[in-house]
Amino acid sequence: MRKIGTLETKEQAETLGHYLHTQKMKNTLREGENNSWTIWIHNEDEISEAKSQLEKFKNDPENKCYQKSIQKSKILKKQEVVEKKEFQRNFINVRQNWHMRENPIAFGHFTFFLVALNVVIFMTIWSKSQDGSYNQDALKNLLITENRQGGLKEFWAGEFWRLLTPAFIHWSFIHILFNMLWLKDLGSLIEHRKGAWFLALQLVVMGVAANLAQLYSSGPLFGGMSGVIYGLLGYIWMRGKFDPSSGFFLPKSTVTFMIVWFFLCFALDNIGNAAHGTGLAIGITWGIIDSGIVGHKIRQHRFFQK
């Protein structure tokens, strides 16, 4: 926070303070010497613009735009108080749901179905048959394509499910355990906040996009829900960051762990990094759009306020 200047009276300072507030410049007024009042700006990046606005105000303090801003600023402040209370309520509720064992996030019904389906598919593929072999037919039917040279001949022949089903293939017990634990928490949170159909839509969009990215990155022999997991993570992360009142929240330690793991995977073999990156990018973008921050920034642009 930095001081940008002084005005002679409290009334003038408050009028300018209201105007700066409508311009999204957080400010604080303090009484100075000889009954004067100083104006302090919270954001260092806004110092230059705030000083310019101060000079304009000094040159024309009776301009109608300043008087109009008073009522608008008061309305904004009331909205901010309501949003702050809503954020605190949701922040406490979601943190309790996320961290407290005695009050965990309830396992969403659709999320439970997804976890169960993953487990059934895993057991079907990797359980040994009477001759001691694995169910390779089941595995082949779930791959995005059996053509090691690339292409999607099965998809164009009507096997549309192949674009999504690689997300349900897991190569080891540790692989499926790790993914299902994340799916349970992230999927249940989204299901409770946005509904099962919304989670299903995210599964399809993120899963298909991640699978296609991995296909053209490494070929058809891949599988796992990690691309979707990173997509759900990115969505919740951005919703919580830009729209706290939405009730979405991720502990900083969780985000840090997943991002560190994201980059560590580039040093490992046979990891679906293209799927991870695609899912995360989609989730982040989706979360930002859903938070309304883009539309808000556009509406607040000076061009639209003229």
HULIN-V801677 format. One record per pair of residues at least 4 apart in sequence whose ideal C-beta (glycine too) atoms are under 8 Angstrom apart, sorted by the first residue. I is the first residue (numbers start at 1). J is the second residue. D is the distance in Angstrom with one decimal. If there is no record, write none. Layout:
BEGIN
i;j;d
I;J;D
I;J;D
END
This chain:
BEGIN
i;j;d
1;28;6.8
1;40;5.1
1;41;6.7
1;42;5.0
2;40;6.6
2;41;5.9
2;44;6.6
2;47;5.7
3;38;5.4
3;39;7.1
3;40;5.2
4;39;5.4
4;40;7.2
4;41;5.4
4;47;6.3
4;50;5.0
4;51;5.0
4;54;5.7
5;38;7.2
5;39;5.8
5;51;6.7
5;54;4.8
6;32;5.9
6;36;5.0
6;37;6.8
6;38;5.1
6;39;7.4
7;12;4.2
7;13;4.7
7;16;6.6
7;36;6.8
7;37;5.3
7;39;6.9
7;57;7.9
7;58;7.7
8;12;6.2
8;35;7.9
8;36;5.8
8;37;7.8
9;13;7.0
9;35;7.5
9;36;7.9
9;37;6.9
10;14;6.1
10;29;7.7
10;31;7.5
10;35;7.9
10;37;5.4
11;15;6.4
12;16;6.4
12;37;7.3
12;57;7.7
12;61;6.1
13;17;6.0
13;29;4.8
13;37;3.6
13;38;7.8
13;39;6.2
14;18;6.4
14;29;6.6
15;19;6.6
15;57;7.8
15;61;7.3
15;66;5.2
15;67;7.4
15;69;7.8
15;70;6.5
16;20;6.2
16;39;6.4
16;53;7.5
16;54;6.7
16;57;5.0
16;66;7.2
17;21;6.3
17;27;5.3
17;29;5.3
17;39;6.8
17;73;7.8
18;22;6.7
18;66;7.7
18;69;5.0
18;70;4.7
18;72;7.7
18;73;3.7
18;74;7.4
19;23;6.7
19;53;7.1
19;57;7.2
19;65;7.2
19;66;5.2
19;69;4.2
19;73;7.3
20;25;4.2
20;27;4.9
20;39;7.6
20;41;7.6
20;50;6.3
20;53;6.3
21;25;6.9
21;26;7.3
21;27;6.8
21;69;7.7
21;73;4.4
21;76;6.4
21;77;7.2
22;69;4.6
22;72;5.1
22;73;5.2
22;76;6.6
23;53;7.1
24;300;6.3
25;41;6.1
25;42;7.9
25;43;7.0
25;46;5.0
25;49;7.2
25;50;5.5
25;53;7.7
26;41;7.3
26;42;4.0
26;43;6.4
27;39;5.9
27;40;6.3
27;41;5.5
27;42;6.7
27;50;7.3
28;39;7.8
28;40;4.5
28;42;7.1
29;37;5.6
29;38;7.3
29;39;6.2
29;40;7.6
30;37;6.9
30;38;4.9
30;40;6.5
31;35;7.5
31;36;7.7
31;37;5.9
31;38;7.8
32;36;4.4
32;37;6.1
32;38;4.7
39;50;7.6
39;54;6.6
41;46;5.5
41;47;5.6
41;50;4.6
42;46;7.9
43;47;7.8
46;50;5.3
47;51;6.4
48;52;6.7
49;53;6.5
50;54;6.4
51;55;6.7
52;56;6.6
53;57;6.3
54;58;6.5
55;59;6.5
56;60;6.7
57;61;5.7
57;63;7.9
57;66;6.7
61;66;6.8
62;66;7.7
63;67;8.0
64;68;6.1
65;69;6.4
66;70;7.5
68;72;6.6
69;73;5.6
70;74;6.7
71;75;6.6
72;76;6.4
73;77;6.3
74;78;6.6
75;79;6.5
76;80;6.3
77;81;6.6
78;82;6.7
79;83;6.2
80;84;6.1
81;85;6.6
82;86;6.3
83;87;6.1
83;244;7.8
83;245;5.7
84;88;6.4
85;89;6.4
86;90;6.2
86;244;8.0
86;245;4.4
87;91;5.7
87;244;4.0
87;245;5.3
88;92;6.4
89;93;6.3
90;94;5.8
90;244;6.9
90;245;6.1
90;246;7.3
90;247;4.2
90;249;7.5
91;95;6.2
91;244;6.7
91;249;6.3
92;96;6.3
93;97;6.3
93;247;7.0
94;98;6.0
94;189;7.8
94;247;5.6
94;248;7.1
94;249;4.1
95;99;5.8
95;249;6.2
95;251;7.8
96;100;4.9
96;103;5.5
97;103;6.3
97;104;6.7
97;105;4.7
97;189;7.8
98;105;6.5
98;185;7.6
98;189;7.8
98;249;6.7
98;251;6.9
99;251;7.6
100;104;7.0
105;185;6.4
105;188;4.9
105;189;5.8
105;192;6.9
106;188;6.6
106;192;6.9
107;111;6.4
107;112;5.1
107;184;6.4
107;188;5.7
108;112;6.5
108;187;6.2
108;188;4.1
108;191;3.4
108;192;6.1
108;196;7.0
108;199;7.4
109;113;6.7
109;191;7.6
109;196;6.8
110;114;6.6
110;187;7.7
110;191;5.6
110;196;3.7
110;199;5.9
110;200;6.7
111;115;6.5
111;183;6.6
111;184;6.3
111;187;3.8
111;188;4.7
111;191;5.3
111;199;6.9
112;116;6.2
113;117;6.2
114;118;6.5
114;183;6.3
114;187;6.5
114;203;7.2
115;119;6.5
115;180;5.0
115;183;5.9
115;184;6.0
116;120;6.3
117;121;6.3
117;168;6.6
118;122;6.2
118;168;5.5
118;170;6.9
118;176;6.2
118;179;7.5
118;180;6.1
118;183;7.6
118;225;6.8
119;123;6.3
119;176;7.1
119;180;7.2
120;124;6.2
121;125;6.3
121;138;7.7
121;142;7.1
121;168;4.9
121;169;7.1
122;126;6.2
122;170;5.2
122;176;5.1
123;127;5.3
124;135;6.0
124;138;5.3
125;134;6.7
125;135;5.4
125;138;5.1
125;139;5.0
125;142;7.7
125;169;7.1
126;134;6.0
126;135;7.6
127;134;7.8
127;135;7.0
128;132;5.6
128;133;6.9
128;134;6.5
129;133;5.6
129;134;7.5
129;135;6.5
134;139;7.4
135;139;6.7
136;140;6.1
137;141;6.4
138;142;6.7
139;143;6.7
139;169;6.9
140;146;5.5
141;165;7.9
142;162;7.5
142;165;4.2
142;166;6.5
142;168;6.5
142;169;5.4
142;223;7.5
143;162;6.9
143;165;7.8
143;166;6.3
143;169;7.4
143;220;5.5
143;221;7.0
143;223;7.6
144;152;7.2
144;155;7.9
144;162;5.1
144;163;6.6
144;165;7.6
144;166;5.0
144;211;5.5
144;212;7.8
144;215;5.3
144;220;5.3
144;222;7.9
145;150;7.5
145;151;6.4
145;152;5.6
145;153;6.6
145;154;5.6
145;155;7.2
145;162;6.5
145;215;7.3
145;220;4.7
146;154;6.9
146;220;7.1
147;151;5.2
147;153;5.8
147;154;7.9
147;220;6.7
148;219;6.3
148;220;6.4
148;221;7.5
150;215;7.1
150;216;7.3
150;219;6.9
150;220;7.3
152;156;6.0
152;162;7.5
152;163;7.9
153;157;6.2
154;159;4.2
154;162;5.5
155;159;6.0
155;160;6.2
155;162;5.6
155;163;6.2
161;165;5.2
162;166;7.6
163;207;8.0
163;208;4.7
163;211;6.1
163;212;7.0
164;168;7.9
164;203;7.8
164;204;6.2
164;207;4.8
164;208;5.6
164;211;6.8
165;169;7.2
166;211;4.9
166;214;7.6
166;222;6.1
166;223;4.8
166;224;7.7
167;203;7.7
167;207;4.3
167;210;7.2
167;211;6.5
167;223;7.3
167;224;6.9
167;225;5.1
167;227;6.8
167;228;5.7
168;223;7.5
168;225;7.2
169;222;7.9
169;223;2.7
169;224;6.7
170;175;4.5
170;176;3.8
170;179;6.7
170;223;6.3
170;224;5.9
170;225;7.5
171;175;5.1
171;223;6.5
171;224;7.3
172;176;7.3
173;177;5.9
174;178;6.1
175;179;6.6
175;224;6.3
176;180;5.8
177;181;6.4
178;182;6.9
179;183;6.0
179;224;6.3
179;225;4.4
179;226;6.1
179;229;5.9
180;184;6.2
180;225;7.8
181;185;7.0
182;186;5.7
182;229;4.7
182;232;7.8
182;233;7.6
183;187;4.8
183;225;6.1
183;228;7.6
183;229;6.3
183;232;7.7
184;188;6.0
185;189;6.5
186;190;6.6
186;229;6.6
186;232;4.1
186;233;6.1
186;236;6.3
187;191;6.0
187;199;5.9
187;232;6.4
188;192;6.2
189;193;6.3
189;236;6.3
189;248;6.9
190;194;5.4
190;198;6.8
190;199;5.1
190;202;6.9
190;232;6.2
190;235;7.0
190;236;6.8
191;195;6.7
191;196;5.5
191;198;7.8
191;199;4.8
193;246;7.0
193;247;5.6
193;248;6.4
194;198;3.8
194;199;6.8
195;199;7.2
196;200;6.2
197;201;6.4
198;202;6.6
199;203;6.3
200;204;6.6
201;205;6.2
202;206;5.6
202;228;7.5
202;231;6.6
202;232;6.7
202;235;6.9
202;283;7.9
202;286;7.4
203;207;5.4
203;228;5.9
204;208;6.0
205;209;6.3
205;282;6.7
206;210;5.9
206;227;6.3
206;228;4.8
206;231;3.5
206;232;7.5
206;278;7.9
206;279;5.0
206;282;5.4
206;283;6.7
207;211;6.2
207;225;7.8
207;227;6.7
207;228;5.1
208;212;6.3
209;213;6.4
209;227;7.7
209;278;5.3
209;279;7.2
209;282;5.8
210;214;6.3
210;226;8.0
210;227;2.6
210;228;6.6
210;231;7.1
210;272;7.5
210;274;7.7
210;275;3.8
210;276;7.7
210;278;4.7
210;279;4.5
210;282;7.9
211;215;6.3
211;222;7.9
211;227;7.1
211;275;6.8
212;216;6.6
212;278;8.0
213;217;6.1
213;227;7.7
213;274;4.3
213;275;5.9
213;277;7.3
213;278;4.0
214;218;6.0
214;222;5.0
214;227;7.2
214;272;4.9
214;274;4.7
214;275;4.2
214;278;7.8
215;219;7.0
215;220;5.9
215;222;7.5
216;274;7.7
217;273;7.5
217;274;3.6
218;222;6.2
218;272;7.6
218;274;6.9
222;272;5.5
222;275;7.3
224;272;5.9
224;275;7.3
225;229;5.7
226;230;6.3
226;272;5.9
226;275;6.2
226;276;5.7
226;279;7.4
227;231;6.5
227;272;6.4
227;275;3.4
227;276;6.0
227;278;6.1
227;279;3.6
228;232;6.4
228;279;5.9
229;233;6.3
229;279;7.2
230;234;6.3
230;258;7.3
230;262;7.0
230;275;8.0
230;276;5.0
230;277;7.9
230;279;4.1
230;280;4.1
230;283;6.5
231;235;6.4
231;279;3.6
231;280;6.5
231;282;5.2
231;283;3.7
231;286;7.7
232;236;6.4
232;283;6.2
233;237;6.0
233;250;7.3
233;255;7.5
233;258;5.6
233;280;7.0
233;283;6.3
234;238;6.3
234;279;7.3
234;280;4.7
234;281;7.3
234;282;7.2
234;283;2.7
234;284;4.0
234;285;8.0
234;286;7.6
234;287;6.1
235;239;6.2
235;283;4.1
235;284;7.5
235;286;5.2
235;287;4.2
235;290;7.5
236;240;6.1
236;248;4.8
236;249;7.7
236;250;5.4
236;283;7.9
236;287;7.0
237;241;6.3
237;250;5.3
237;255;5.7
237;283;7.6
237;284;7.1
237;287;6.5
238;242;5.9
238;283;7.4
238;284;5.3
238;286;7.7
238;287;2.8
238;288;4.9
238;290;7.9
238;291;6.3
239;243;5.3
239;246;4.9
239;248;3.9
239;287;4.7
239;290;6.2
239;291;5.6
240;244;6.5
240;246;7.2
240;248;4.3
240;249;4.7
240;250;5.8
241;287;7.9
241;291;7.7
242;287;7.5
242;288;6.3
242;291;3.8
242;292;7.8
242;293;4.3
243;248;7.4
243;290;7.4
243;291;3.7
243;292;6.5
243;293;7.3
244;249;8.0
246;291;7.1
250;254;5.1
250;255;5.3
251;255;7.4
252;256;6.1
253;257;6.3
254;258;6.5
255;259;6.1
256;260;6.1
257;261;6.2
258;262;6.3
259;263;6.9
260;264;6.2
261;265;6.5
262;276;5.8
262;277;7.8
262;280;6.9
264;268;7.1
265;271;4.4
265;273;5.6
265;276;6.4
266;271;7.7
266;273;5.7
271;276;7.7
272;276;6.1
273;277;6.1
274;278;6.2
275;279;6.1
276;280;6.2
277;281;6.2
278;282;6.4
279;283;6.2
280;284;6.2
281;285;6.3
282;286;6.0
283;287;6.1
284;288;6.4
285;289;6.4
286;290;6.1
287;291;6.2
288;293;5.9
288;294;6.4
289;294;6.1
292;296;5.6
293;297;6.3
294;298;6.5
295;299;6.2
296;300;6.1
297;301;6.8
298;304;6.8
299;304;5.8
300;304;7.6
300;305;7.3
301;305;7.2
302;306;6.7
END
